[in-house]
Amino acid sequence: MPSTFFTEAPHWRWLIIWYFFLGGLAGGCYFLASLMDLFGRPADRRLARVGYLMAFPGVLLCGALLTVDLHRPERFWHMLIQSATWRPMFKAYSPMSLGAWALLAFGFFSLLSFLAAYGGTERRFTVFRPPGGFGIVVSVLGGISGAILAGYTGVLLAVTNRPIWADTNLLGLVFLISAASTSAALLILFGPGGGASRGGLAALARFDSWVLVFELIALIALVVSLGPVARVWLSSWGALLVVGVIGIGIVLPFWMHRAARANHGAPATLAAVLVLIGGFVLRAVIVLSAEGV
């Protein structure tokens, strides 16, 4: 039995699960929006606008969830500033410190892009969005910090001493892929309301189909990498992982996307809803399974 089974749990519950889920959505939506803005067609800009409009409120919720979860919420700024010296609190070796600064950086860039998307054609805000040079810088840096936010939570779990979390190096990859899939699903759901083109939504559905395949492969690799620990994990949480994540959140939406594409129909909104459910269940299973060991 690995020594990790005899360590103290951090007692993370639903606030952290929601933070992991919403952080993945915020970072993923921005990352996809920046890709569409930088490399997409002019018709894709409306869909990218939806992504920017979702990213900033999402990161605000993430900050609120993290602050409330602290035992002393009023000390949240200690993650960024040293109370004794008032110097920046940055530890390059700590995923938690890197994540706190990535959250701050992403909040800044997502705010600029939110203003550009919300302001529409107002000249004072359009500078924050491509194709202008400053807008390109904002989108690139925001996309990088968004990708870090989407995946660092899995890395953070992997460097703890808790069972399951510490027994694999693939949690960061799994969280990042899941964030890409759930973010694409969210844009599929809200894209039509933002005036997104049918072609853009169809391309996003095709992207989500491929990402679901990679997510399934990454999950299988994660289980294999756990070795003997996988038997303990799957005996307790296997049903929810197989049914809630793989069945409802991956296989069924993949089939729905394929069926809609074969019939030349609009992307299946139900498939997008199921992907979001599966992404949330994935984070709940990973967090609560290690908490209960």
C-alpha positions in Angstrom: 0.0 0.0 0.0 1.5 3.4 -1.0 2.5 5.7 1.8 0.1 8.3 0.4 -2.8 6.4 1.9 -1.7 7.5 5.4 -1.5 11.2 4.8 -3.8 14.0 6.0 -6.4 15.1 3.5 -6.6 18.8 2.6 -10.4 18.7 3.0 -11.2 20.2 -0.3 -14.9 19.9 -1.2 -17.4 21.5 -3.5 -16.0 25.1 -3.6 -12.7 23.7 -5.0 -14.5 21.4 -7.4 -16.5 24.3 -8.8 -13.2 26.3 -9.0 -11.5 23.6 -11.0 -14.5 23.3 -13.3 -15.1 27.1 -13.8 -11.4 27.8 -14.1 -11.2 25.3 -16.9 -14.2 26.9 -18.7 -12.9 30.4 -18.3 -9.4 29.6 -19.5 -10.6 27.3 -22.2 -13.2 29.7 -23.6 -10.6 32.5 -23.8 -8.0 30.2 -25.4 -10.4 29.1 -28.1 -11.6 32.6 -28.6 -8.1 33.9 -29.1 -7.4 31.1 -31.6 -10.4 32.1 -33.6 -9.5 35.7 -33.4 -5.9 35.1 -34.5 -6.3 32.4 -37.1 -10.0 32.1 -37.9 -12.2 33.7 -40.5 -13.9 37.0 -40.1 -17.2 35.1 -39.7 -15.7 33.5 -36.6 -15.3 36.8 -34.7 -18.8 36.6 -33.3 -18.1 33.2 -31.8 -14.8 34.5 -30.4 -16.7 37.4 -28.9 -18.9 34.9 -27.0 -15.8 33.3 -25.6 -14.3 36.6 -24.3 -17.6 37.5 -22.8 -17.7 34.3 -20.8 -14.0 34.2 -19.7 -13.9 37.3 -17.5 -17.0 36.6 -15.4 -15.7 33.0 -15.1 -12.4 34.1 -13.6 -14.2 36.5 -11.2 -16.2 33.5 -9.9 -13.0 31.5 -9.6 -11.4 34.2 -7.4 -14.5 34.5 -5.3 -14.6 30.7 -4.8 -10.9 30.5 -3.8 -11.3 33.4 -1.3 -14.4 32.0 0.3 -12.7 28.6 0.7 -9.8 30.0 2.8 -10.0 29.7 6.5 -9.1 33.4 6.7 -10.7 34.9 3.5 -9.4 38.4 4.3 -5.8 37.1 3.9 -6.2 36.1 0.3 -3.7 38.7 -0.8 -1.0 36.8 1.1 -0.8 34.5 -1.9 0.5 37.4 -4.0 2.2 39.8 -1.5 4.5 39.1 1.4 2.9 40.6 4.5 6.3 41.4 6.2 8.2 43.0 3.2 5.3 43.9 0.9 7.2 42.3 -1.9 5.6 40.0 -4.5 5.1 36.5 -3.2 6.3 34.4 -6.2 7.7 30.9 -5.9 8.6 29.4 -9.2 8.8 25.9 -7.7 5.2 26.0 -6.4 2.3 25.2 -8.7 0.0 27.0 -6.2 2.0 30.2 -6.4 2.3 29.9 -10.2 -1.5 29.3 -10.3 -2.2 32.4 -8.2 -0.2 34.6 -10.5 -1.6 33.0 -13.6 -5.1 33.7 -12.2 -4.2 37.3 -11.7 -2.6 37.7 -15.1 -5.5 36.0 -16.8 -8.0 38.2 -15.0 -6.2 41.3 -16.4 -6.1 40.1 -20.0 -9.6 38.6 -19.9 -10.8 42.0 -18.6 -9.3 43.8 -21.6 -10.8 41.3 -24.0 -14.1 41.5 -22.2 -14.2 45.3 -22.7 -13.3 44.9 -26.3 -16.1 42.3 -26.9 -18.7 44.1 -24.8 -17.8 47.5 -26.2 -18.3 46.3 -29.8 -17.2 48.9 -32.2 -16.2 51.6 -29.7 -12.8 52.8 -30.8 -11.4 53.0 -27.3 -12.0 49.2 -26.7 -11.3 47.7 -30.1 -7.5 48.2 -29.5 -7.7 45.3 -27.0 -8.6 42.8 -29.7 -7.0 41.6 -32.9 -6.2 42.3 -35.7 -4.4 45.4 -34.2 -0.9 44.8 -32.9 -1.8 45.5 -29.2 -4.8 43.3 -29.5 -2.7 40.4 -30.8 -0.4 40.8 -27.7 -3.4 40.8 -25.4 -4.9 37.7 -27.0 -1.6 35.7 -27.1 -0.7 36.5 -23.4 -4.3 35.9 -22.4 -4.5 32.6 -24.2 -1.2 31.4 -22.6 -2.4 32.4 -19.1 -5.8 30.9 -19.8 -4.2 27.6 -20.8 -2.1 27.6 -17.6 -5.3 28.3 -15.5 -7.1 25.4 -17.2 -4.3 22.8 -16.6 -2.4 23.9 -13.6 -5.0 22.6 -11.1 -4.2 19.0 -12.2 -0.5 19.7 -11.7 -1.2 21.1 -8.3 -3.0 17.9 -7.3 -0.2 15.8 -8.6 2.5 17.4 -6.4 0.5 16.8 -3.2 1.0 13.6 -1.1 -2.5 12.3 -1.4 -3.3 8.9 -3.0 -4.4 9.0 -6.6 -3.4 12.6 -7.0 0.3 11.9 -6.3 0.4 8.5 -8.0 0.2 9.9 -11.6 1.7 12.7 -13.6 -1.3 12.9 -16.0 -3.8 14.9 -14.1 -2.7 18.2 -15.6 -3.0 16.8 -19.1 -6.5 15.3 -18.4 -7.7 18.6 -16.9 -6.4 20.6 -19.8 -8.0 18.3 -22.4 -11.3 18.3 -20.5 -11.2 22.1 -20.3 -10.8 22.3 -24.1 -13.8 19.9 -24.5 -16.1 21.6 -22.0 -15.2 25.1 -23.3 -16.1 24.1 -26.8 -19.4 22.7 -25.6 -20.2 25.9 -23.7 -19.5 27.9 -26.9 -21.7 25.6 -28.9 -24.5 26.2 -26.4 -24.3 30.0 -26.3 -22.8 30.7 -29.7 -26.1 30.9 -31.5 -27.3 33.6 -29.1 -24.2 35.6 -29.9 -24.8 35.5 -33.6 -22.2 32.8 -34.3 -22.2 31.4 -37.9 -23.5 27.9 -38.5 -20.2 27.0 -40.1 -18.2 28.2 -37.0 -20.4 26.1 -34.7 -20.1 23.0 -36.9 -16.3 23.4 -36.9 -16.4 23.7 -33.1 -18.4 20.5 -32.9 -15.8 18.7 -35.0 -13.1 20.0 -32.8 -15.0 18.8 -29.7 -15.4 15.4 -31.3 -11.6 15.0 -31.7 -10.9 16.4 -28.2 -13.3 13.8 -26.7 -11.3 11.1 -28.3 -8.1 12.5 -26.8 -9.8 12.8 -23.4 -10.8 9.1 -23.5 -7.2 8.1 -24.4 -5.8 10.4 -21.6 -8.2 8.9 -19.0 -7.2 5.3 -20.0 -3.5 6.3 -19.7 -4.2 7.9 -16.3 -5.8 4.7 -15.0 -2.9 2.6 -16.3 -0.4 5.0 -14.8 -1.9 4.6 -11.3 -0.8 0.9 -11.2 -2.1 -1.0 -8.2 -3.8 2.2 -6.9 -6.2 2.0 -9.8 -7.8 -1.0 -8.3 -8.6 0.9 -5.1 -9.8 3.9 -7.0 -12.0 2.0 -9.5 -13.5 -0.2 -6.8 -15.0 2.9 -5.1 -15.5 5.4 -7.9 -15.3 3.2 -11.0 -19.0 3.2 -11.7 -19.3 7.0 -11.6 -16.2 7.4 -13.7 -17.3 4.9 -16.3 -21.0 6.0 -16.5 -20.8 9.7 -15.6 -17.6 10.7 -17.3 -16.8 8.1 -20.1 -20.4 7.1 -21.0 -22.4 10.3 -20.5 -19.6 12.8 -20.9 -17.5 11.3 -23.7 -19.0 8.4 -25.7 -22.6 9.6 -26.0 -21.7 13.2 -27.0 -19.2 11.9 -29.5 -21.9 9.8 -31.1 -24.3 12.7 -31.1 -21.8 15.0 -32.8 -21.1 12.4 -35.4 -24.8 11.8 -36.1 -25.5 15.5 -36.4 -22.6 15.9 -38.8 -23.7 12.9 -40.9 -27.2 14.4 -41.2 -25.8 17.9 -42.0 -27.7 19.2 -39.0 -26.8 21.9 -36.5 -24.4 20.8 -33.6 -26.3 18.8 -31.0 -27.0 21.0 -28.0 -27.7 18.0 -25.9 -24.3 16.6 -26.7 -22.8 19.9 -25.4 -24.8 19.7 -22.2 -23.6 16.1 -21.6 -20.0 17.1 -22.2 -20.4 19.8 -19.5 -21.9 17.3 -17.1 -19.1 14.8 -17.7 -16.4 17.5 -17.2 -17.9 18.4 -13.8 -18.3 14.8 -12.7 -14.7 14.2 -13.7 -13.4 16.8 -11.3 -15.7 15.7 -8.6 -14.6 12.1 -8.9 -10.9 13.1 -8.8 -11.2 15.4 -5.9 -13.6 13.5 -3.7 -12.0 10.1 -4.3 -8.7 11.2 -2.8 -10.5 13.0 0.0 -12.3 9.8 1.0 -9.3 7.5 1.1 
